[in-house]
């Protein structure tokens, strides 16, 4: 790695406009470092959710430090992209810059929010949403940049798949509050709550209630029961739809969902082994990914595929959650919200296909990479 860094600064460090061509090995190296940065952020954020279901917030907690390592690497890479113009067209680099900027603005806002309001008992707060938004813009820029500048082949597919896995993780991150929440309630019912007494007392004081099961439920599941399935069934599924379209491989959506679920299943025993709360693992996403891939294989026109796909994937999400709840653990959901999910997903799916087709018509690969007619960012 040291040799590659030295080579980059020796042979390629110069100011330039976005869209500059970079040797394929240097481009792969740059995006590999991005994947390392995103991995640090995911590891930190995963541990962070578990941390806050056990202890009070601590700005210098190990999960925050892990996340900070990823953020520092991301900031350095963003500066390099902006200065040199390598790694993407103007739109891609601007997305990376805006995403990094929004994230950096959100960090002090989140610190102020906690300083003023104390414990933030939901991942759906405005300052947290800004963190997700910044990360989403950043990864969207990376997906566009890699799509336009990388050469077709196995490496391109692998990096695209990895970037979409990170995008899916960021999109579904707010839902982890409910997934950890149901396990927190289960620990209370066993008579051995994961949350330390200090956290329980603090949460009860904020909610103005005694420390009892009703307080714990309000702390662990602070949003209406329709939020979890609607967010997974619309925001999560549309990520899988775009992944299937851009990666342009038969089982791309299933792969993205499957690797994400495998990661969540892997950290489950690790967290438990170091005495931290574990979550309900969203296994139902495997059915959602499979449904998306099957929808793309339906021999029907585009509009019919959108309708059929929305119905199929909505059924997979809700049916999968209900089945998982019977077999293991899953957050409580409002089944009646399935109609709204199907309608919203169909609208998002249609908009995504329309915008993708419109955008792909004007795209030209930066390095002469061939853009597949079945894929568009």
LINLIN-V728899 format. One record per residue. N is the residue number from 1. D_FIRST is the distance of its C-alpha to the first C-alpha in Angstrom with 1 decimal. Layout:
n=N d_first=D_FIRST
n=N d_first=D_FIRST
This chain:
n=1 d_first=0.0
n=2 d_first=3.8
n=3 d_first=5.4
n=4 d_first=5.2
n=5 d_first=6.3
n=6 d_first=8.7
n=7 d_first=9.8
n=8 d_first=10.6
n=9 d_first=12.6
n=10 d_first=14.2
n=11 d_first=15.4
n=12 d_first=15.8
n=13 d_first=16.5
n=14 d_first=20.2
n=15 d_first=22.6
n=16 d_first=23.9
n=17 d_first=25.8
n=18 d_first=24.5
n=19 d_first=24.3
n=20 d_first=22.4
n=21 d_first=20.9
n=22 d_first=17.1
n=23 d_first=15.9
n=24 d_first=15.5
n=25 d_first=11.9
n=26 d_first=10.9
n=27 d_first=13.3
n=28 d_first=11.9
n=29 d_first=8.4
n=30 d_first=10.5
n=31 d_first=12.8
n=32 d_first=10.5
n=33 d_first=9.5
n=34 d_first=13.3
n=35 d_first=14.1
n=36 d_first=12.3
n=37 d_first=14.4
n=38 d_first=17.5
n=39 d_first=17.1
n=40 d_first=17.4
n=41 d_first=20.3
n=42 d_first=22.1
n=43 d_first=21.9
n=44 d_first=23.2
n=45 d_first=25.9
n=46 d_first=27.0
n=47 d_first=27.6
n=48 d_first=29.2
n=49 d_first=32.0
n=50 d_first=32.8
n=51 d_first=32.8
n=52 d_first=35.4
n=53 d_first=37.7
n=54 d_first=37.9
n=55 d_first=37.7
n=56 d_first=38.4
n=57 d_first=35.7
n=58 d_first=33.6
n=59 d_first=31.3
n=60 d_first=29.1
n=61 d_first=29.0
n=62 d_first=25.9
n=63 d_first=25.6
n=64 d_first=25.6
n=65 d_first=22.9
n=66 d_first=20.6
n=67 d_first=21.5
n=68 d_first=20.9
n=69 d_first=17.3
n=70 d_first=16.9
n=71 d_first=19.2
n=72 d_first=17.4
n=73 d_first=14.2
n=74 d_first=16.6
n=75 d_first=18.5
n=76 d_first=15.6
n=77 d_first=14.7
n=78 d_first=18.5
n=79 d_first=19.0
n=80 d_first=16.5
n=81 d_first=18.3
n=82 d_first=21.6
n=83 d_first=21.1
n=84 d_first=19.6
n=85 d_first=21.4
n=86 d_first=18.5
n=87 d_first=18.1
n=88 d_first=21.8
n=89 d_first=25.4
n=90 d_first=27.2
n=91 d_first=28.3
n=92 d_first=24.9
n=93 d_first=23.4
n=94 d_first=26.6
n=95 d_first=26.4
n=96 d_first=23.0
n=97 d_first=24.4
n=98 d_first=27.6
n=99 d_first=26.1
n=100 d_first=23.9
n=101 d_first=27.0
n=102 d_first=29.3
n=103 d_first=27.1
n=104 d_first=26.9
n=105 d_first=30.7
n=106 d_first=31.4
n=107 d_first=29.8
n=108 d_first=32.4
n=109 d_first=35.1
n=110 d_first=34.4
n=111 d_first=34.5
n=112 d_first=37.8
n=113 d_first=39.1
n=114 d_first=38.6
n=115 d_first=40.1
n=116 d_first=43.1
n=117 d_first=43.7
n=118 d_first=42.2
n=119 d_first=40.8
n=120 d_first=39.8
n=121 d_first=41.1
n=122 d_first=39.7
n=123 d_first=36.3
n=124 d_first=38.4
n=125 d_first=38.9
n=126 d_first=38.4
n=127 d_first=35.5
n=128 d_first=33.7
n=129 d_first=34.4
n=130 d_first=32.8
n=131 d_first=29.6
n=132 d_first=29.7
n=133 d_first=30.6
n=134 d_first=27.8
n=135 d_first=25.2
n=136 d_first=27.2
n=137 d_first=27.1
n=138 d_first=23.4
n=139 d_first=22.7
n=140 d_first=25.5
n=141 d_first=23.9
n=142 d_first=20.6
n=143 d_first=22.8
n=144 d_first=24.7
n=145 d_first=21.7
n=146 d_first=20.0
n=147 d_first=23.5
n=148 d_first=24.3
n=149 d_first=21.3
n=150 d_first=19.9
n=151 d_first=21.6
n=152 d_first=24.0
n=153 d_first=23.0
n=154 d_first=21.6
n=155 d_first=18.1
n=156 d_first=20.0
n=157 d_first=22.4
n=158 d_first=19.9
n=159 d_first=18.0
n=160 d_first=21.5
n=161 d_first=22.8
n=162 d_first=20.1
n=163 d_first=20.8
n=164 d_first=24.5
n=165 d_first=24.2
n=166 d_first=22.7
n=167 d_first=25.5
n=168 d_first=28.1
n=169 d_first=27.0
n=170 d_first=27.4
n=171 d_first=30.7
n=172 d_first=32.2
n=173 d_first=31.0
n=174 d_first=34.5
n=175 d_first=36.2
n=176 d_first=34.6
n=177 d_first=37.2
n=178 d_first=39.9
n=179 d_first=37.9
n=180 d_first=37.5
n=181 d_first=41.0
n=182 d_first=42.9
n=183 d_first=41.3
n=184 d_first=42.2
n=185 d_first=45.8
n=186 d_first=45.9
n=187 d_first=44.9
n=188 d_first=47.8
n=189 d_first=50.2
n=190 d_first=49.3
n=191 d_first=50.3
n=192 d_first=46.8
n=193 d_first=45.0
n=194 d_first=41.3
n=195 d_first=41.8
n=196 d_first=42.7
n=197 d_first=46.2
n=198 d_first=44.9
n=199 d_first=43.1
n=200 d_first=46.2
n=201 d_first=48.4
n=202 d_first=46.3
n=203 d_first=46.1
n=204 d_first=49.8
n=205 d_first=50.6
n=206 d_first=48.7
n=207 d_first=50.4
n=208 d_first=53.8
n=209 d_first=54.5
n=210 d_first=55.0
n=211 d_first=52.4
n=212 d_first=53.4
n=213 d_first=52.2
n=214 d_first=53.0
n=215 d_first=50.8
n=216 d_first=47.9
n=217 d_first=48.2
n=218 d_first=48.2
n=219 d_first=45.1
n=220 d_first=43.3
n=221 d_first=44.5
n=222 d_first=45.1
n=223 d_first=45.2
n=224 d_first=47.7
n=225 d_first=47.4
n=226 d_first=46.9
n=227 d_first=43.6
n=228 d_first=41.5
n=229 d_first=42.5
n=230 d_first=42.9
n=231 d_first=39.3
n=232 d_first=37.9
n=233 d_first=40.2
n=234 d_first=39.6
n=235 d_first=36.3
n=236 d_first=34.5
n=237 d_first=36.2
n=238 d_first=35.6
n=239 d_first=31.8
n=240 d_first=32.4
n=241 d_first=34.6
n=242 d_first=32.2
n=243 d_first=29.4
n=244 d_first=31.9
n=245 d_first=32.8
n=246 d_first=29.4
n=247 d_first=27.6
n=248 d_first=30.9
n=249 d_first=30.8
n=250 d_first=34.0
n=251 d_first=32.7
n=252 d_first=29.9
n=253 d_first=31.7
n=254 d_first=32.4
n=255 d_first=28.8
n=256 d_first=27.5
n=257 d_first=30.4
n=258 d_first=30.0
n=259 d_first=26.3
n=260 d_first=27.1
n=261 d_first=30.2
n=262 d_first=28.3
n=263 d_first=25.9
n=264 d_first=29.0
n=265 d_first=30.7
n=266 d_first=27.9
n=267 d_first=27.8
n=268 d_first=31.6
n=269 d_first=32.0
n=270 d_first=29.1
n=271 d_first=30.8
n=272 d_first=34.1
n=273 d_first=32.9
n=274 d_first=31.9
n=275 d_first=35.2
n=276 d_first=34.2
n=277 d_first=36.1
n=278 d_first=35.0
n=279 d_first=35.8
n=280 d_first=37.6
n=281 d_first=35.0
n=282 d_first=35.7
n=283 d_first=36.4
n=284 d_first=38.6
n=285 d_first=35.7
n=286 d_first=35.5
n=287 d_first=38.9
n=288 d_first=38.0
n=289 d_first=35.1
n=290 d_first=37.4
n=291 d_first=40.1
n=292 d_first=38.0
n=293 d_first=37.0
n=294 d_first=40.7
n=295 d_first=41.8
n=296 d_first=39.7
n=297 d_first=41.5
n=298 d_first=45.0
n=299 d_first=47.1
n=300 d_first=48.4
n=301 d_first=48.1
n=302 d_first=45.4
n=303 d_first=47.7
n=304 d_first=49.0
n=305 d_first=45.5
n=306 d_first=44.7
n=307 d_first=47.8
n=308 d_first=47.5
n=309 d_first=43.8
n=310 d_first=44.5
n=311 d_first=47.3
n=312 d_first=45.4
n=313 d_first=42.3
n=314 d_first=44.4
n=315 d_first=46.4
n=316 d_first=43.3
n=317 d_first=41.9
n=318 d_first=45.3
n=319 d_first=46.4
n=320 d_first=43.1
n=321 d_first=43.3
n=322 d_first=46.9
n=323 d_first=46.2
n=324 d_first=43.3
n=325 d_first=45.7
n=326 d_first=48.2
n=327 d_first=45.9
n=328 d_first=43.6
n=329 d_first=42.8
n=330 d_first=42.4
n=331 d_first=43.2
n=332 d_first=46.8
n=333 d_first=47.2
n=334 d_first=49.9
n=335 d_first=50.7
n=336 d_first=52.8
n=337 d_first=49.7
n=338 d_first=48.8
n=339 d_first=50.9
n=340 d_first=49.1
n=341 d_first=45.7
n=342 d_first=46.8
n=343 d_first=48.1
n=344 d_first=45.2
n=345 d_first=42.7
n=346 d_first=44.8
n=347 d_first=44.8
n=348 d_first=41.0
n=349 d_first=40.5
n=350 d_first=42.9
n=351 d_first=41.3
n=352 d_first=37.8
n=353 d_first=39.1
n=354 d_first=41.1
n=355 d_first=38.4
n=356 d_first=35.8
n=357 d_first=38.3
n=358 d_first=39.1
n=359 d_first=35.6
n=360 d_first=34.5
n=361 d_first=37.4
n=362 d_first=35.9
n=363 d_first=32.2
n=364 d_first=30.7
n=365 d_first=27.2
n=366 d_first=25.1
n=367 d_first=23.5
n=368 d_first=26.6
n=369 d_first=25.5
n=370 d_first=28.7
n=371 d_first=29.8
n=372 d_first=31.7
n=373 d_first=35.2
n=374 d_first=34.9
n=375 d_first=32.0
n=376 d_first=31.9
n=377 d_first=30.0
